[in-house]
Amino acid sequence: MLVLDDVGVSFGRRRALDGLRLELPERGVVAVVGPNGAGKSTLLDVLAGFLRESTGRVLGSRDGLERGLRWRRQNAARLHQGRVLPQGVQTFELLSLARNPTNARWMFGTMLPRRVLDYSDLELAPPFLDVLRLAAVGADMPLDWLSWGQARTVAFVTASLAPKAYVLLDEPFANLSPALVEATSLGISELARERLVVVVEHDLDALLGIANQVVVLVGGRLQGVFAPAALSRDALLSFFVSG
C-alpha cells in the first residue's frame, strides 16, 4: 500500500518523527503503539495528508510513485481523538453520505422524504449494526443530541463506510464500555479483510487481539515492527518505560 521512506516531521526544534522507514500492507490491522509523545498521532496525520513531512517521502509500495498530500487526503478515512461531526443532520444522513458521497445534496436542503428511518437501506455489516445498537444510536437521532461516546461510535462507523483505500483510527476504544470495545474490535477486523486499517490505541489487550502487525514508536523513532504473537503485554510496556 504505502512506504514511508526516511520520513521526518519537525515542529520547530522538536522532532516528532525521525527517519521513519516503514512499509504498510494492502490490508490488515497495523497497530501503532508507544508512550505519549512517541509520534503516533503525527504518523496518522502524515498518512491522512493533514500534515506534510519535513523530510523523506511517502511512496506507493507497488509503483514507487510519490503519494502527495492530495492523494492521501483523497484515499484516507480518519477517526480523530476528538468529536468531529457536522451539526444539523441526522445519523442516517451522515452515514448515507459516507457510504455514497453523491448524496451530498441532502446536506444542502434537499432532505430525505419524511418516513421512519432505519439502517436497513445502508446494508451495514453486522458488526457495525451491533456497534450502533449497543451505543443506543437511532437512525433518526440528530448528531447534536449524541453523547460523547455515541458521537465517537458514529464517527467510527462513518470512517468505516467511507469508500477510501485505507482507514486511520485514533483511539477508537477510548471511554467505551467493554461490550462496545468488543463490538468495535469486530468491526475493525471486518474492515481489515479488504482494507488497510492503522490503529493508535492505549488499550493494549484489545489492540493485540485484532492486530496483524505492531509498529512500536518511541521518541519519534521506529523501534521495530512485530507480529502480535511475538510480543507480550509486558514486552510492549517495556517500550513505554524506556520512552
N, C-alpha and C positions, 0 to 999 in steps of 0.2 A: 504493500500500500504506500507507505512513506518511509523515507530515510532522512534522518537528521544528521547532517554532515558537519561536525565541529561547530554546532550551534551554541552561541553565547548571547546572553541578554544582560545589559548593564543599565542600572538606574543611578546615574551619577557615578560615584566611585564604587557602589555596591554591585557585585557580580551575582545576579540571580540565577543564571545558568552559565556554566563554564565548560566549553569544549565538549558539548554533549554529542556523542555518536551513538545512534540508536536506529534500529530498523523495526518498523511496525508491520504486522502481518495484515493480510486482506480481511481476515475475520477473526473472531475470538475476543476474549476479555483480557485486556492488558491492565493490570493493577499497578498504580504508581504510588509508592509509599515512601515515607521519610519523615523526619522531625519537622516541626514548624520552621519555616524559612528555608526549606530544602529546595524550593523552586517548583513544587508540584503544580500549583495553580498557574504559575508563569508558563510552564510547559503547555498546559491546556490552552492558555491564551495564544501562544505561538501556533499551536496546531489549529486553533479556530480562526486564525487570521486576524485576531484582535490586536496582536502585538507583533511588531516587526523585529526579527532577530537582529542583534547588533553585529554579530559575526556569524560566519557559516551560512549554510543553505539548507532548505527543505526540498527534497527531491522525490520524484516518483520512483518506486522501487523497481518497476518493470522497464521504464524507458529512460530513466536517469535524467528526465527533464525537470527543471526547477518548478516548484509549486509555490507561486507567489501568494500574496495576501488575498487577492481577489479569488483565486481558485480555492483557497482554503475556506474563505467565507461562504462560497457557493456550495461547498461539499461537506461542511461540518454542521452537525446539530449540537447544541451546547446547553447543558444544565448548569446554571450558576449556583453559587452558595446562597445568595440572597433570593428575595421574592421579586421575580421579574415576569410579570404578567400584565397584559393590557387590561384596561378597565372598561366597563360599559357593555360587555358582551357576556354571553352565557358559555358555560363549559363546553357544551356540544359544539357551539360555533367555533371556538378556538381549536378544538380537536379536529373538526371538519376542515378548517383552514390548514392545519398541519398536514393532514392526510392529502388534501388536494388544494394547493395554493391558488389555483384558478378560481376558487370560491371566494376570493378576497372581496368581491363585490358585496358580500354580506356585511363586511366591516364598514361599508360606506353608504348605509341607508337602505339597501335592498335586503331586508331581513328575511328569515325563514317564514314560511306560512305558519299561521297560528295552529298548532297542534301539540299533542303530548309528545315531548321529546324523550327518546331513549337512545342507547348506544348501539342498537342493532344495525343501524344504517352504516356505521363505521367499520363493521366487520373486524372488531378488535380481537386479537388472540386472547385466549382465556386468562393468561397471567395479568394482562393489562386491565381486563374487566375486573379481576379479583382485587387489584390494587385500588381501583376506583370504588368498588363496593366496600372494601374494608375501611377506606377513608371516609365513607359516607358522603361521597360527592355525586349528587344527582346531575343528570344531563342538563337540566334546566336551571341549575344554580348559577346566578351571576358570579363572575370572578371576584367582584368586590366583596361578596359575602364570605368567601372562603377563609378559614383559619390559616395560620402559617403552615401547619402540617398538610392541610388539604391543598393549599396552593403549591407546595413542593411536589405533592403527588401528581397534580395536574401538569405541572411543568415537566416532570419526568416522562409522563405518557406523551405529552406534546412533542418532546425531543425524540422520543422513540418512534412516533408516527411520521415525522418529517422525512421526505424522500431524499435522504442525504447518504453520502458514501460511508461516513463514519460518525460516531456519536461520542461526545465528551461529557462525562458526568462528574461533577464536583460535589462530593459528599452526598450521594443520593440517599444514604441511610440516616442522616443527621436528624435526631429527635423523633424518629419514627418508633412505633410500638414494635415488639418482636414479631407479631404477625405481619405487620406491614413490611418489615425488613425481609422476611421470608418471601412474601409475595413479590416485592421489588426485585429480589435476587432472581426469582424465577423469570421475571420479565426481562432482566438483563441477559440471562442465559438464552432466552428465546431470541432476543435481538441479535446476540452474538453468533447465532447459527449462520447468519447471512452477511453480517457487517462487523467491522472493527468497532469495539467499544472500549474506550480508555476511561478508567475509573480511578479517581482520587478519593480515598475514604480512610477514616481513622478506625472504623470497626474492622479490625484485622481478621477476626474469626469469620465474620460474614464474607469479607472480601476474599480470603483464601479459599473459601468454599466454592467460589464461582470463577476464579482467575485461571487463565491458561498460561499466562506469563506474569512475573512480578518484577517490576522495574524499581530499583532502590536508588533514591537520590539523597545525598547529604551535602549541604552547603553548595547546592547548585551543580555538584559533580555526580556523574554516574558511578555507583558502587558495584553495579552488576545487574544482569538480567537472569532470573532464576525460574525454574519450574516450581510450582507451589509445593509439590511433594518433597522437594529438596530443602524446603525452608520450614522450620518450626516457628511457632509464635515467639519463642524465646530468642531464636536467631534473628528474627526481624526486630525485636525490641532492642537487641544489642546495637543495631544501627542507630536507633533513636538515642540511646545513651551516648554513643560515640559522637553523635551530632550535637 
